[in-house]
Amino acid sequence: MATLENLRGGGVRHSVKNAEVIHQALKDAGIDFVSLLPDSYFREVNRLLLADPDIRTVTATREDEGMAICAGAYLGGKRPCMVMEASGYGSGAGVLARICQIHHTPFLILSSHVGGLGEMYYFHSETRYLGEPILRAIGIPFVVIYRIEDVPTLIREAWLSVEGQRLPVAVMVPRHILFEGR
Amino acid sequence: MKRIDALKIFAAERREELVITGVGGVGRQLYKTGHKDTNLYKVQMGFVSPMGLGLALALPQRKVVVIEGDGSALMGLGALATIANEAPKNLVLIVFDNGAYEGGGRHPTATAGKTRLELLAQGAGLEKQSVCTDLESFRVSLKEALSKDGPFFILAKVVMMDLDEDVPNHPFDITENTYVFMRALANEGLVKGWVEGVSASHRPSSR
């Protein structure tokens, strides 16, 4: 059984099984283009995405840059997804407001954490807390995944909203989904 | 070199390339000298190149030309590294460097001081590049970039617009411009057309 101490240290492991569920859900939703900025939470998801020959992946230098890459890919007929740490909403707010909302060039966003429960490091939480308020301020729908069983449905529905409303939609994944030893 | 004269050369040499420009005078001047429905104007500063990268990767069969100013390029320096490493053969970056935030009151940019964008691009890994200080060298570099595999980085040193130069704004808004651009891509067969709401091909049940 996990203790608080081994959660903080080497006892915590990424859930490969849940990463596979998320990866497959993205594929089933039709995602064929991903820009990402590596995040410890999504290590296993990113590993699967980078190894997937059906998904074009681009590693960006900043989250807002990756969002603009996704917007361009959408123009070119791709179904893009930005995979990032939740702190990326801070740097990405301008792109979400201007490029996505004015140009109508949306994409799916898969981000870690939600500014809610489970964050163990104070120096992460302050920037991650920005996510939901920023999305509300810009008017971008978002959903938090609390159960892995909901992943296929929520990612599929999120993409349908991206396509149908031409708005970015954020799917936020807390720690307990991405790590074992909860 | 005046930017509008270089853009006249671009308009003359351009064929089927898709074009994305930044904000300010550069997009208005391109509209005046060489508008096509496959021009997307007024992309946010700092994000013109990455948006062009996404488009180029999505449509490798078609050249994509990004046109922006030095202020915009400086704001998105990280994208130079991403573009160099992704190395799309069909992407051309043209930076018109007038050493100023022209639309922001002509305040000098870093390139008016010690900064050299061509060296930053070189350090990022963009090997095919040129610095153009006159119209003839710009024409030569442009023709090469449009006809050969890239990515290319062209830095064109230009003077600021004349204060009394009349370059009207676009007679359409950004959203309209984007839909016309997307429709043009669909008409050329580059992307599938879409219908209102979610197209049938995107519904999960159709897979």
Interface residues (C-beta under 8 A of the other chain):
Chain A: D28 A29 G30 F33 S35 R56 V58 T59 A60 T61 R62 D64 E65 G66 A68 I69 C70 A71 G72 A73 Y74 L75 G76 G77 K78 R79 P80 G94 V95 R98 I99 I102 H103 H104 T105 R156 W159 L160 E163 G164
Chain B: I20 L40 V43 Q44 G46 F47 P50 M51 G52 L53 G54 L55 A56 L57 A58 L59 G76 G78 A79 A81 T82 N85 E86 I174 T175 T178 Y179 F181 M182 L185 L190 V191 K192 G197 V198 S199 H202 R203 P204 R207
